Amino acid sequence: MRIIAGEFRSRILTAPRGTDTRPTSDRLRETLFNVLAPQIEGAVFLDLYAGSGAVGIEALSRGAREAIFVEQAEVALKAIRGNLAGLGIRGNFALEARSVAAGLRRLTADGRVADIVFLDPPYAEVREYETALGLLGGEYAALLADGALVVAEHEKRRELEERYGKIERYRVLRQGDAALSFYRMSGV
């Protein structure tokens, strides 16, 4: 795994050991950031189910103002910390070592706002998609800045809902066995 572009271009990242974490492929990350390019500079990027932190670190490399990593697995937290330290990233990030639901609750209570939210739960954990997207479109919608984007990576064969509360899907990109569903507040 490597950083695709920006300040840390071509630097290698490590992934958590074991089969519980499935890192977003370099190719899919490149596709994602090609779409996000106009919005990434100066953005607050929220990386849910962060795993190795590769997506949030890619956002920082490309000019995001801050990346917030939400992850609860200790092996993944160790990988995120190691990747940040290995790149010399000492600021402009926050690490929420808790479940996504608890992380969203805390960030909302703290008045935090994100411009871009990326979520990539384990593909088999269908309920995690429902939970995270439901909370972002409902109880914790205040976490989304005006014009915020929410992007969910999922299996290509598994369609996500068109709408979760106040957020509505407007685009799906498929690549290999994966897909990216893009959401924004309805009416935007």
Secondary structure, DSSP 8 states (H G I E B T S, - for coil): -B--SSTTTT-B----SSSS-----HHHHHHHHHHHHHHHTT-EEEEET-TTSHHHHHHHHTT-SEEEEEE--HHHHHHHHHHHHHTT--SSEEEEES-HHHHHHHHHHTT--EEEEEE---TT-HHHHHHHHHHHTTTTGGGEEEEEEEEEEEETTS---SEETTEEEEEEEEETTEEEEEEEETT-
